[in-house]
């Protein structure tokens, strides 16, 4: 799930950068890309990748 979130965040960062959209400092393309990298790192670490059931 976090891998999909990372892909969406990378796409949003690409659109902000490619379209040269002026945003405030919080939603700049660099910050969105860093959020995507954080989500990707959590996905690679195994956090949020599988549902566990208790029996």
C-alpha positions in Angstrom: 0.0 0.0 0.0 2.8 2.4 0.8 4.4 1.7 -2.5 1.3 3.0 -4.3 1.2 6.1 -2.1 4.9 6.7 -2.9 4.1 6.4 -6.7 1.3 8.9 -6.4 3.4 11.3 -4.4 6.2 11.1 -7.0 3.7 11.7 -9.8 2.3 14.8 -8.0 5.9 16.1 -7.5 6.6 15.5 -11.2 3.5 17.5 -12.2 4.3 20.4 -9.9 7.8 20.5 -11.3 6.9 19.9 -15.0 4.0 22.4 -15.0 6.0 24.9 -13.0 3.1 25.4 -10.6 3.8 27.9 -8.0 2.9 26.5 -4.6 3.7 27.5 -1.0 6.8 26.2 0.7 5.0 23.2 2.3 3.8 21.7 -1.0 6.9 22.3 -3.2 8.0 19.6 -5.5 11.0 18.8 -3.3 8.9 18.3 -0.2 6.4 16.1 -1.9 9.2 14.0 -3.3 10.7 13.6 0.2 7.3 12.4 1.4 7.3 9.9 -1.4 10.8 8.7 -0.5 9.7 8.3 3.1 6.7 6.2 2.0 8.9 4.2 -0.2 11.4 3.6 2.6 8.6 2.4 4.9 7.3 0.1 2.2 10.8 -1.4 1.6 11.2 -1.9 5.4 8.0 -3.9 5.4 5.8 -1.5 7.3 2.2 -1.5 6.0 2.9 -4.2 3.4 0.8 -7.0 4.7 -2.3 -7.5 6.8 -1.9 -9.8 9.8 -4.7 -11.9 11.3 -4.9 -13.2 14.8 -6.5 -16.5 15.4 
